[in-house]
Amino acid sequence: MTATTMTQALQHLELLLVPPSETGVPLGNWRWAVRQRMAGVRDHLMEEGAQPNDGWLAARGGSAVRERNALLLRLSDLAPRILEHPDVDEVCAELRRLHADIIHHLQRVRDLAYDDVEIEFGGSE
């Protein structure tokens, strides 16, 4: 696997969020490509850095870690279903929800990092 950013990994996965019946892609190829893209997203989530643990950011940092762990669990639960589940439309819908939830999680992590830097440098006061 080539080195990609999380944004690129999510974009690559997003390209496959349309059921293969709508795109004409052979089902087996679609299933395998989705699993590969999911692995890239999972790898980036696993590498997510430690959250701030001082002051008022500690609770939000802990929440972000718990959220990441829940997302990783959802990815893990969905992985075998991608290859085996007969209702591809249902799996694809679940994958779209997971994709959106990961994007929201990443925004919260970026907000947390911004708030951490803002506190460190004194913000706008």
C-alpha positions as CSV (number, residue, x, y, z in Angstrom):
1,M,0.0,0.0,0.0
2,T,1.3,3.4,-0.8
3,A,1.6,6.1,1.7
4,T,-1.5,8.3,1.8
5,T,-3.0,10.8,4.1
6,M,-6.2,10.1,5.9
7,T,-8.0,12.5,3.6
8,Q,-6.8,10.6,0.5
9,A,-7.7,7.3,2.1
10,L,-11.3,8.6,2.7
11,Q,-11.5,10.0,-0.8
12,H,-10.4,6.6,-2.2
13,L,-13.1,4.9,-0.1
14,E,-15.7,7.5,-1.1
15,L,-15.3,6.6,-4.7
16,L,-16.6,3.1,-3.9
17,L,-19.7,4.2,-1.9
18,V,-22.0,3.5,-4.9
19,P,-23.3,-0.1,-5.1
20,P,-21.7,-2.0,-7.9
21,S,-25.1,-2.6,-9.5
22,E,-25.2,1.1,-10.3
23,T,-21.7,1.4,-11.7
24,G,-21.4,-1.9,-13.6
25,V,-18.3,-2.9,-11.6
26,P,-18.1,-6.7,-11.0
27,L,-19.3,-7.5,-7.5
28,G,-16.2,-9.4,-6.5
29,N,-13.9,-6.6,-7.7
30,W,-16.0,-4.0,-5.8
31,R,-16.0,-6.1,-2.5
32,W,-12.2,-6.5,-2.7
33,A,-11.5,-2.8,-3.5
34,V,-13.7,-1.7,-0.7
35,R,-11.9,-4.0,1.8
36,Q,-8.6,-2.6,0.7
37,R,-9.7,1.0,1.0
38,M,-11.2,0.2,4.4
39,A,-7.9,-1.1,5.6
40,G,-6.2,2.2,4.6
41,V,-8.7,4.1,6.6
42,R,-8.4,1.8,9.6
43,D,-4.6,2.1,9.5
44,H,-4.8,5.9,9.6
45,L,-7.3,5.8,12.5
46,M,-4.9,3.4,14.4
47,E,-2.1,6.0,14.0
48,E,-4.2,8.8,15.3
49,G,-2.1,10.7,17.9
50,A,-2.6,11.1,21.5
51,Q,-5.1,13.6,22.6
52,P,-4.4,16.5,25.0
53,N,-4.7,15.4,28.6
54,D,-4.5,18.7,30.5
55,G,-7.2,21.0,31.7
56,W,-10.5,21.3,30.1
57,L,-9.4,19.5,26.9
58,A,-8.9,16.2,28.8
59,A,-12.5,15.2,28.6
60,R,-12.8,16.0,24.9
61,G,-9.6,14.2,24.2
62,G,-10.9,11.1,26.0
63,S,-14.1,11.4,24.1
64,A,-12.2,11.5,20.8
65,V,-10.3,8.4,21.8
66,R,-13.5,6.5,22.7
67,E,-15.1,7.7,19.4
68,R,-12.1,6.5,17.4
69,N,-12.2,3.1,19.1
70,A,-16.0,2.8,18.3
71,L,-15.2,3.7,14.7
72,L,-12.5,1.0,14.6
73,L,-14.9,-1.5,16.0
74,R,-17.5,-0.6,13.3
75,L,-14.8,-0.9,10.6
76,S,-13.9,-4.3,12.0
77,D,-17.5,-5.5,12.2
78,L,-18.2,-4.3,8.6
79,A,-15.1,-5.8,7.0
80,P,-16.3,-9.4,6.8
81,R,-19.8,-8.2,5.8
82,I,-18.3,-6.4,2.8
83,L,-17.1,-9.8,1.4
84,E,-20.0,-12.0,2.5
85,H,-23.3,-10.1,2.9
86,P,-25.8,-10.8,0.1
87,D,-27.5,-7.4,0.3
88,V,-24.8,-5.1,-1.1
89,D,-27.1,-2.1,-1.0
90,E,-27.6,-2.5,2.7
91,V,-23.8,-2.8,3.3
92,C,-23.1,0.1,1.0
93,A,-25.6,2.3,3.0
94,E,-23.9,1.3,6.3
95,L,-20.5,2.0,4.7
96,R,-21.7,5.5,3.7
97,R,-22.9,6.2,7.3
98,L,-19.5,5.0,8.6
99,H,-17.7,7.2,6.1
100,A,-19.7,10.3,7.2
101,D,-19.1,9.4,10.9
102,I,-15.3,9.2,10.3
103,I,-15.3,12.6,8.6
104,H,-17.1,14.1,11.6
105,H,-14.7,12.4,14.0
106,L,-11.7,13.9,12.1
107,Q,-13.2,17.3,12.3
108,R,-13.7,17.0,16.0
109,V,-10.0,15.9,16.3
110,R,-8.9,18.9,14.3
111,D,-11.0,21.2,16.4
112,L,-9.5,19.7,19.5
113,A,-6.0,20.2,18.2
114,Y,-6.8,23.8,17.3
115,D,-8.2,24.4,20.8
116,D,-5.0,22.9,22.3
117,V,-2.8,25.3,20.3
118,E,-5.1,28.3,21.0
119,I,-4.8,27.7,24.7
120,E,-1.0,27.2,24.5
121,F,-0.5,30.5,22.7
122,G,-3.1,32.5,24.5
123,G,-5.8,32.7,21.8
124,S,-7.2,36.0,20.8
125,E,-7.1,37.7,24.2
